[in-house]
Amino acid sequence: MNNRLLHTPEGVRDIYGKEYARKLAVEQKLQNAIHCFGYEDIQTPSIEFFDVFSKEIGTTPSKELYKFFDKEGNTLVLRPDFTPSIARCAAKYFMEEKVPLRFSYNGNTFTNTSNLQGKLKEVTQMGAELIGDPSVEADAEVISMVIEALKSTGLTRFQVTIGEVDYFRGLCEEAGLDEDTEKELRSCISGKNFFAAQELLEQKQIPEPYHSILLKLADMFENIESLEDAKSLVKNERSLQAIARLEKLKKRLEQYGVAEYITFDLGMLSKYQYYTGVVFKAYTYGIGDAVVKGGRYDNLLRKFGKDTAAIGFVIVIDDLLEALSRQKVVIDVPASGKIMYYRAGDETDYLVKLAEAAKLRKEGIPTVLSPEITENEEADQ
Ligand SMILES: N[C@@H](Cc1c[nH]c[nH+]1)C(=O)O
């Protein structure tokens, strides 16, 4: 038999039974937590025009997109990232809306990464976007929502690390880095690739103190975590304003009562270029990657014709489930239903059992109606 008939391609997988039940239960908890903040569900298609994820948007690189053509010759892609889709949708249907929009969503994203990375190519993400509110209070709302959502799943040991991309940008300007070097350095720092950053800074002959400060941003063990330290290292207005924003945010998060979950890392940058301010990631034990990623993207909606600020996040459900299972966090799943057996060929018995099954189902009790396996075996487990 053709092997491909039973197997899935690399990077995608089937989920069934208890594992799928756990996934649904966790999604439900997360969604309830997000709904508690008044976010409204929205669904966008899995397929979009290529332009929604083009280079100018600043999301997943083109070589990692699943691209194909429709019959009209349009180039389409499977969405790699929800944020541009939500931005497009908000611009299309809420162009004139002045009141902030709060959307939440759940679905799969697709990235055509190399097999060597061992990552899933199709992942389930649940996220939320707050569009039209540039304030620090909006940042605090979104970050505390992440914390409440994670707590609602039973996760206790996690940290949300917060950075500010303008700190890095201001520092690069102050150090006189050209745009290409800044981009290259950003990719070294976002991957915490210390040695590549070191090589680049040496090659470009970046003078002190910038050489050391920029290198420190790429250092996994010596991150710039204290806002005081971060402030003392720079002179430029852009970086100083970034720190001032984080100081205000810290205060707001304390007022939300979630300060214990927060740390800062000024070297935290994202590979996505649409971020303009506060960025954050949540980490927990049992999984190397961040289980939540998010940030402020105040210029993205303008590309779709609606000039408004926004901030949001996604929870990577598959990674969160992995972490929950490694941490042995118990997730209650609905009990399996009853089985109502009937004697095959016995019309009267069949009708009796059918009526009983219908009654139980009406009461909301999941019930399987099945022919008896052996003569004497009639159980209603
Ligand atoms: N879409 C981003 C997360 C995000 C949502 N909103 C803002 N940022 C990601 O996949 O990493």
PDBQT file of the ligand as one rigid body, heavy atoms in Angstrom, charges set to zero:
ROOT
HETATM    1  N1  LIG A 401       0.816  37.781  15.526  1.00  0.00    +0.000 N 
HETATM    2  C1  LIG A 401       1.921  37.818  16.445  1.00  0.00    +0.000 C 
HETATM    3  C2  LIG A 401       1.438  38.056  17.839  1.00  0.00    +0.000 C 
HETATM    4  C3  LIG A 401       0.646  39.314  17.956  1.00  0.00    +0.000 A 
HETATM    5  C4  LIG A 401      -0.678  39.477  17.992  1.00  0.00    +0.000 A 
HETATM    6  N2  LIG A 401      -0.904  40.799  18.050  1.00  0.00    +0.000 N 
HETATM    7  C5  LIG A 401       0.228  41.421  18.095  1.00  0.00    +0.000 A 
HETATM    8  N3  LIG A 401       1.210  40.526  18.012  1.00  0.00    +0.000 N 
HETATM    9  C6  LIG A 401       2.693  36.506  16.374  1.00  0.00    +0.000 C 
HETATM   10  O1  LIG A 401       2.227  35.559  15.792  1.00  0.00    +0.000 OA
HETATM   11  O2  LIG A 401       3.777  36.412  16.919  1.00  0.00    +0.000 OA
ENDROOT
TORSDOF 0
